[in-house]
Each structure stands twice: as structure tokens, then as C-alpha cells.
Amino acid sequence: MKKIIIVFLSNFFLYILQFFIIPLLYTIHPSDELRNNLVLVLSSFVISIFTSLFINKFRYFIIGYLLYIILIISYHPNYLYGIGYGMFSFTSFLILKVILIVFLSQFLAWLVVNLIKKKNRVLC
């Protein structure tokens, strides 16, 4: 139960960071996909590195990730990370893109941390 709470708090903080704090500090034009994706990847990767130090099973990440999906579907500012921007924009597709980018970043961070942990166990 403690691990699930840690992952929920991590994903909630990630959502607050990506959709409220970063937009206040750094304005990115919705059409600038490279910078939008870079912000998503870096913020997700850094938060997930810290979470992975406490959680070593990815199934907890998936459970906590459901909260992130619910939050992003329930509220996402227009044009942030390209959501709803452009003549032929499909909001649900762009939300799915953001969700997949964050998921892959979290998986990569978890993988890196667990490989380092495993390597350190072998060396000791």
C-alpha cells in the first residue's frame, strides 16, 4: 500500500509540474513539437528516476499511471503540448501522444535505475 501511495504522489506531482508549474515558468508555442516533447520527456524521466529509487516493480508504476491518465483526460489546458492546436488536431490523439511519451519516459527511467541497482549488487 505504501508503494502505491508513493507512485500516486509521484504521478500527481508530475501532472502538476507538467500542466501547471512548467507552463507558468516556460512558454512553448503549441506547434513546437520538439520542445514540447523534450519538456515532457525530461520532466517525466527526472521524476521517475526519483520514484524508481523507492519502487522496483514496474507494476506499481502502471497502477499509479492510471491516475495520471485520469488527470490528463479530466483537465488539460488548450494548446498546451499541442493539445487542441491546429486545424486538423484531434484532441484525443494528442492526449494519447502525451500519455505515451510520459509512459515511455517512465519506463526508461525505471529500467535505467533497476539496471544500475542490479549492476551494483553483482559488483558487491
Backbone as ProteinMPNN parsed JSONL, in Angstrom:
{"seq_chain_A": "MKKIIIVFLSNFFLYILQFFIIPLLYTIHPSDELRNNLVLVLSSFVISIFTSLFINKFRYFIIGYLLYIILIISYHPNYLYGIGYGMFSFTSFLILKVILIVFLSQFLAWLVVNLIKKKNRVLC", "coords_chain_A": {"N_chain_A": [[0.823, -1.198, 0.0], [1.984, 1.208, 0.731], [3.811, 1.626, -1.331], [2.156, 2.048, -3.519], [0.965, 4.449, -2.807], [3.202, 6.114, -2.866], [3.784, 6.042, -5.627], [1.386, 7.093, -6.671], [1.497, 9.705, -5.583], [3.806, 10.594, -6.836], [3.052, 10.554, -9.578], [0.942, 12.358, -9.469], [2.291, 14.687, -8.696], [3.917, 14.912, -10.952], [1.998, 15.453, -12.927], [0.996, 17.938, -11.974], [3.342, 19.416, -12.172], [3.864, 19.308, -14.977], [1.535, 20.405, -16.134], [0.832, 22.726, -14.796], [2.951, 24.091, -13.331], [5.333, 24.181, -15.029], [4.217, 25.427, -17.416], [3.756, 27.981, -16.355], [6.313, 28.937, -15.924], [7.734, 28.587, -18.278], [7.104, 29.262, -21.526], [5.907, 27.606, -24.299], [5.409, 27.444, -27.737], [2.522, 25.965, -29.157], [2.917, 24.618, -31.596], [5.538, 23.853, -31.64], [6.839, 21.06, -31.621], [9.178, 19.649, -30.932], [10.32, 20.943, -28.658], [8.114, 20.765, -26.934], [7.87, 17.951, -26.637], [10.376, 17.434, -25.541], [10.265, 18.734, -23.051], [8.24, 17.197, -21.855], [9.454, 14.628, -21.822], [11.867, 15.024, -20.332], [10.921, 16.011, -17.82], [9.281, 13.882, -17.003], [11.15, 11.802, -16.941], [13.017, 12.614, -14.973], [11.441, 12.829, -12.605], [10.575, 10.192, -12.478], [12.976, 8.83, -12.116], [13.616, 9.441, -9.451], [11.389, 8.279, -8.212], [11.781, 5.62, -8.899], [13.876, 4.896, -7.304], [12.725, 4.172, -4.943], [10.749, 2.374, -5.634], [10.744, -0.768, -7.058], [9.347, -2.465, -8.704], [7.689, -2.573, -11.746], [4.981, -2.807, -12.079], [3.714, -1.324, -10.108], [4.166, 1.229, -11.048], [2.524, 1.207, -13.28], [-0.016, 0.993, -12.119], [-0.095, 3.417, -10.696], [0.119, 5.087, -12.855], [-2.351, 5.113, -14.004], [-3.75, 7.034, -12.564], [-2.497, 9.357, -13.537], [-3.357, 9.295, -16.195], [-6.143, 9.61, -15.851], [-6.162, 12.178, -14.723], [-5.047, 13.777, -16.802], [-6.905, 13.431, -18.82], [-9.181, 14.462, -17.634], [-8.536, 17.165, -17.133], [-6.879, 19.383, -19.17], [-5.087, 22.075, -20.267], [-5.983, 24.048, -23.115], [-4.104, 23.923, -26.104], [-1.701, 23.422, -24.821], [1.242, 21.649, -24.993], [0.574, 21.109, -27.59], [-1.987, 20.094, -27.618], [-5.123, 20.156, -28.959], [-4.436, 22.107, -30.798], [-4.229, 23.619, -33.958], [-5.598, 23.158, -37.29], [-6.43, 20.583, -38.063], [-6.408, 19.122, -35.722], [-6.685, 16.429, -33.532], [-7.953, 16.064, -30.543], [-8.1, 13.87, -28.749], [-6.242, 12.118, -29.869], [-3.864, 13.6, -29.585], [-3.726, 13.794, -26.819], [-3.358, 11.109, -26.242], [-0.847, 10.805, -27.399], [0.758, 12.397, -25.684], [0.403, 10.94, -23.323], [1.599, 8.484, -24.038], [4.273, 9.308, -24.502], [5.043, 10.129, -21.936], [4.68, 7.718, -20.559], [6.604, 6.026, -21.816], [8.92, 7.419, -21.128], [8.881, 7.128, -18.347], [9.12, 4.361, -18.143], [11.66, 3.974, -19.274], [13.262, 5.371, -17.406], [12.788, 3.851, -15.095], [13.871, 1.409, -15.957], [16.609, 2.079, -16.342], [17.394, 2.786, -13.706], [16.921, 0.342, -12.355], [18.675, -1.375, -13.715], [21.125, -0.259, -12.984], [20.995, -0.661, -10.21], [20.991, -3.47, -10.179], [23.487, -4.003, -11.308], [25.165, -2.914, -9.362], [24.639, -4.674, -7.251], [25.733, -7.021, -8.206], [28.425, -6.356, -8.379], [29.122, -5.994, -5.733]], "CA_chain_A": [[0.0, 0.0, 0.0], [2.89, 2.348, 0.803], [4.402, 1.824, -2.659], [1.121, 2.616, -4.393], [0.82, 5.85, -2.415], [4.375, 6.815, -3.395], [3.625, 6.18, -7.084], [0.289, 8.041, -6.888], [2.001, 11.05, -5.304], [4.766, 10.907, -7.887], [2.322, 10.874, -10.807], [0.184, 13.586, -9.222], [3.264, 15.776, -8.771], [4.308, 15.017, -12.354], [0.9, 16.138, -13.616], [1.003, 19.339, -11.53], [4.539, 20.016, -12.75], [3.755, 19.445, -16.43], [0.373, 21.149, -16.618], [0.612, 23.977, -14.074], [4.18, 24.8, -12.955], [6.168, 24.453, -16.215], [3.618, 26.462, -18.278], [3.92, 29.301, -15.75], [7.71, 29.337, -15.975], [8.325, 28.442, -19.609], [6.053, 29.235, -22.542], [6.284, 26.946, -25.543], [4.353, 27.531, -28.741], [1.948, 24.618, -29.356], [3.393, 23.945, -32.807], [6.937, 23.472, -31.452], [6.759, 19.689, -31.113], [10.44, 19.217, -30.344], [10.411, 21.46, -27.283], [7.024, 20.169, -26.156], [8.236, 16.572, -26.301], [11.542, 17.469, -24.668], [9.778, 19.07, -21.703], [7.535, 16.02, -21.337], [10.396, 13.533, -21.579], [12.779, 15.354, -19.241], [10.22, 16.077, -16.529], [8.858, 12.523, -16.658], [12.333, 10.995, -16.658], [13.602, 13.022, -13.696], [10.531, 12.423, -11.516], [10.56, 8.724, -12.426], [14.246, 8.381, -11.538], [13.468, 9.504, -8.001], [10.397, 7.281, -7.799], [12.363, 4.288, -9.088], [14.765, 4.6, -6.191], [11.914, 3.58, -3.884], [9.874, 1.342, -6.19], [11.499, -1.545, -8.044], [8.431, -3.256, -9.54], [7.029, -1.671, -12.693], [3.515, -2.906, -11.975], [3.263, -0.19, -9.298], [4.155, 2.383, -11.94], [1.333, 1.11, -14.134], [-1.17, 1.319, -11.278], [-0.048, 4.857, -10.467], [-0.026, 5.766, -14.131], [-3.786, 5.275, -14.253], [-4.106, 8.337, -12.01], [-2.016, 10.369, -14.485], [-4.262, 9.267, -17.354], [-7.415, 10.216, -15.436], [-5.95, 13.62, -14.545], [-4.832, 14.467, -18.081], [-8.165, 13.413, -19.578], [-10.158, 15.326, -16.979], [-8.192, 18.574, -17.333], [-5.669, 19.742, -19.91], [-5.278, 23.391, -20.885], [-5.915, 24.052, -24.573], [-2.87, 24.269, -26.806], [-0.505, 23.034, -24.084], [1.876, 20.492, -25.625], [-0.055, 20.906, -28.88], [-3.329, 19.503, -27.484], [-6.179, 21.012, -29.473], [-3.883, 23.167, -31.641], [-4.17, 23.343, -35.39], [-6.87, 22.974, -37.976], [-6.809, 19.179, -38.111], [-5.955, 18.471, -34.486], [-7.596, 15.517, -32.863], [-7.572, 16.208, -29.143], [-7.881, 12.568, -28.117], [-4.981, 11.585, -30.394], [-2.765, 14.35, -28.986], [-3.658, 13.367, -25.41], [-2.74, 9.783, -26.272], [0.576, 11.014, -27.688], [1.376, 12.863, -24.434], [0.381, 9.809, -22.39], [2.621, 7.519, -24.467], [5.598, 9.885, -24.272], [5.31, 10.07, -20.495], [4.812, 6.306, -20.183], [7.901, 5.533, -22.28], [9.955, 8.064, -20.305], [8.869, 6.49, -17.037], [9.663, 3.013, -18.295], [13.099, 4.086, -19.489], [13.876, 5.75, -16.126], [12.717, 2.672, -14.229], [14.815, 0.436, -16.49], [17.962, 2.549, -16.051], [17.645, 2.666, -12.264], [16.999, -1.064, -11.968], [19.919, -1.942, -14.256], [22.209, 0.223, -12.126], [20.876, -1.386, -8.939], [21.402, -4.861, -10.405], [24.927, -3.99, -11.54], [25.811, -2.69, -8.077], [24.507, -5.899, -6.455], [26.672, -8.008, -8.765], [29.782, -5.919, -8.067], [29.392, -6.043, -4.278]], "C_chain_A": [[0.87, 1.266, 0.0], [3.487, 2.664, -0.572], [3.401, 2.455, -3.621], [0.927, 4.095, -4.079], [1.993, 6.672, -2.952], [4.226, 7.058, -4.894], [2.488, 7.143, -7.413], [0.768, 9.475, -6.67], [2.986, 11.501, -6.374], [4.055, 11.309, -9.179], [1.486, 12.137, -10.649], [1.109, 14.798, -9.304], [3.718, 15.992, -10.216], [3.248, 15.771, -13.158], [0.887, 17.625, -13.257], [2.194, 20.072, -12.148], [4.353, 20.294, -14.241], [2.625, 20.359, -16.88], [0.102, 22.45, -15.876], [1.908, 24.755, -13.825], [5.026, 25.157, -14.181], [5.52, 25.487, -17.137], [3.706, 27.871, -17.683], [5.342, 29.834, -15.918], [8.273, 29.402, -17.389], [7.222, 28.294, -20.641], [6.596, 28.631, -23.828], [5.119, 27.084, -26.513], [3.828, 26.12, -29.023], [2.463, 23.882, -30.584], [4.841, 23.479, -32.695], [7.002, 22.091, -30.8], [8.028, 19.236, -30.418], [10.567, 19.685, -28.895], [9.305, 20.899, -26.394], [7.39, 18.762, -25.7], [9.428, 16.521, -25.358], [11.157, 17.79, -23.228], [9.078, 17.873, -21.082], [8.502, 14.906, -20.952], [11.285, 13.839, -20.375], [12.085, 15.383, -17.885], [9.778, 14.689, -16.08], [10.049, 11.67, -16.228], [12.906, 11.332, -15.281], [12.727, 12.587, -12.521], [10.545, 10.905, -11.371], [11.864, 8.148, -11.895], [14.127, 8.358, -10.018], [12.473, 8.469, -7.489], [10.974, 5.875, -7.885], [13.347, 3.917, -7.987], [14.031, 3.907, -5.051], [11.085, 2.387, -4.355], [10.654, 0.557, -7.234], [10.625, -2.459, -8.907], [7.641, -2.305, -10.442], [5.508, -1.746, -12.607], [2.941, -1.792, -11.093], [3.218, 1.087, -10.131], [2.898, 2.376, -12.803], [0.077, 1.464, -13.349], [-1.234, 2.825, -11.034], [-0.267, 5.659, -11.734], [-1.493, 5.969, -14.507], [-4.282, 6.613, -13.707], [-3.695, 9.455, -12.967], [-2.951, 10.442, -15.702], [-5.594, 9.925, -17.013], [-7.27, 11.731, -15.313], [-5.814, 14.341, -15.88], [-6.102, 14.468, -18.928], [-9.165, 14.381, -18.958], [-9.829, 16.813, -17.127], [-6.859, 18.706, -18.05], [-5.925, 21.094, -20.572], [-5.149, 23.3, -22.41], [-4.568, 24.548, -25.057], [-1.603, 23.923, -26.037], [-0.007, 21.709, -24.639], [1.191, 20.123, -26.938], [-1.453, 20.32, -28.81], [-4.373, 20.514, -27.946], [-5.695, 22.128, -30.379], [-3.877, 22.727, -33.098], [-5.536, 23.044, -35.975], [-7.345, 21.525, -37.923], [-6.381, 18.43, -36.852], [-7.071, 17.598, -33.924], [-7.171, 15.453, -31.407], [-7.279, 14.868, -28.498], [-6.579, 11.926, -28.603], [-3.788, 12.281, -29.737], [-2.624, 14.031, -27.496], [-2.992, 12.003, -25.337], [-1.237, 9.885, -26.533], [1.316, 11.448, -26.428], [1.467, 11.711, -23.44], [1.455, 8.789, -22.758], [4.037, 8.034, -24.25], [5.972, 9.794, -22.799], [5.505, 8.629, -20.05], [6.179, 5.754, -20.59], [9.053, 6.154, -21.491], [10.039, 7.428, -18.932], [9.459, 5.088, -17.11], [11.174, 3.049, -18.463], [13.822, 4.449, -18.187], [13.895, 4.564, -15.177], [13.742, 1.625, -14.657], [16.26, 0.825, -16.154], [18.287, 2.366, -14.575], [17.782, 1.209, -11.854], [18.22, -1.768, -12.545], [21.117, -1.504, -13.424], [22.182, -0.489, -10.775], [21.385, -2.82, -9.086], [22.919, -4.94, -10.593], [25.674, -3.799, -10.226], [25.723, -3.915, -7.17], [25.515, -6.945, -6.911], [28.103, -7.634, -8.363], [30.125, -6.037, -6.589], [29.658, -7.428, -3.774]], "O_chain_A": [[0.538, 2.261, -0.644], [3.647, 3.83, -0.932], [3.766, 3.299, -4.44], [0.744, 4.904, -4.988], [1.806, 7.789, -3.435], [4.508, 8.155, -5.377], [2.612, 7.935, -8.347], [0.48, 10.358, -7.477], [2.989, 12.667, -6.768], [4.424, 12.304, -9.804], [1.339, 12.904, -11.6], [0.759, 15.813, -9.905], [3.885, 17.132, -10.65], [3.579, 16.629, -13.976], [0.778, 18.475, -14.141], [2.065, 21.212, -12.594], [4.65, 21.392, -14.712], [2.747, 21.024, -17.908], [-0.775, 23.212, -16.283], [1.958, 25.958, -14.083], [5.397, 26.319, -14.353], [6.229, 26.372, -17.614], [3.729, 28.851, -18.427], [5.547, 31.042, -16.04], [9.184, 30.183, -17.665], [6.487, 27.307, -20.631], [7.605, 29.081, -24.371], [3.967, 26.861, -26.139], [4.615, 25.179, -29.118], [2.451, 22.652, -30.615], [5.323, 22.771, -33.58], [7.194, 21.969, -29.591], [7.967, 18.516, -29.421], [10.888, 18.892, -28.01], [9.543, 20.594, -25.225], [7.241, 18.421, -24.526], [9.488, 15.665, -24.476], [11.673, 17.177, -22.293], [9.296, 17.565, -19.91], [8.379, 14.312, -19.881], [11.436, 12.995, -19.491], [12.604, 14.84, -16.91], [9.889, 14.356, -14.9], [9.961, 10.909, -15.264], [13.241, 10.432, -14.511], [13.234, 12.032, -11.546], [10.527, 10.391, -10.253], [11.858, 7.079, -11.284], [14.493, 7.374, -9.375], [12.695, 7.853, -6.446], [10.687, 5.032, -7.036], [13.616, 2.735, -7.77], [14.629, 3.15, -4.286], [10.759, 1.499, -3.568], [11.171, 1.137, -8.188], [11.151, -3.162, -9.769], [7.009, -1.36, -9.968], [4.824, -0.816, -13.033], [1.808, -1.36, -11.305], [2.338, 1.927, -9.943], [2.285, 3.419, -13.028], [-0.8, 2.159, -13.862], [-2.297, 3.434, -11.151], [-0.779, 6.777, -11.691], [-1.827, 6.895, -15.246], [-5.138, 7.254, -14.317], [-4.457, 10.397, -13.184], [-3.286, 11.53, -16.171], [-6.117, 10.712, -17.802], [-8.146, 12.48, -15.744], [-6.403, 15.405, -16.07], [-6.343, 15.415, -19.677], [-9.913, 15.046, -19.674], [-10.737, 17.637, -17.236], [-5.838, 18.198, -17.587], [-6.871, 21.241, -21.347], [-4.308, 22.565, -22.927], [-3.979, 25.468, -24.491], [-0.509, 24.118, -26.567], [-0.773, 20.75, -24.739], [1.221, 18.964, -27.354], [-2.058, 20.07, -29.852], [-4.484, 21.603, -27.382], [-6.473, 23.024, -30.705], [-3.551, 21.582, -33.411], [-6.489, 22.724, -35.265], [-8.537, 21.27, -37.755], [-6.033, 17.251, -36.91], [-8.235, 17.995, -33.86], [-6.146, 14.855, -31.078], [-6.297, 14.743, -27.766], [-5.891, 11.262, -27.828], [-2.811, 11.626, -29.374], [-1.51, 14.004, -26.975], [-2.154, 11.765, -24.467], [-0.45, 9.137, -25.953], [2.389, 10.924, -26.132], [2.496, 11.53, -22.788], [2.15, 8.283, -21.877], [4.915, 7.268, -23.852], [7.096, 9.422, -22.461], [6.397, 8.343, -19.251], [6.838, 5.088, -19.793], [10.051, 5.486, -21.219], [11.131, 7.21, -18.407], [10.215, 4.681, -16.228], [11.888, 2.246, -17.863], [14.882, 3.894, -17.897], [14.907, 4.302, -14.526], [14.405, 1.022, -13.814], [17.043, -0.022, -15.726], [19.349, 1.845, -14.235], [18.676, 0.873, -11.077], [18.751, -2.68, -11.911], [22.027, -2.297, -13.185], [23.228, -0.876, -10.255], [22.115, -3.321, -8.23], [23.557, -5.86, -10.08], [26.698, -4.442, -9.994], [26.645, -4.17, -6.396], [26.082, -7.669, -6.093], [28.903, -8.512, -8.041], [31.296, -6.166, -6.233], [29.898, -7.616, -2.582]]}, "name": "protein", "num_of_chains": 1, "seq": "MKKIIIVFLSNFFLYILQFFIIPLLYTIHPSDELRNNLVLVLSSFVISIFTSLFINKFRYFIIGYLLYIILIISYHPNYLYGIGYGMFSFTSFLILKVILIVFLSQFLAWLVVNLIKKKNRVLC"}
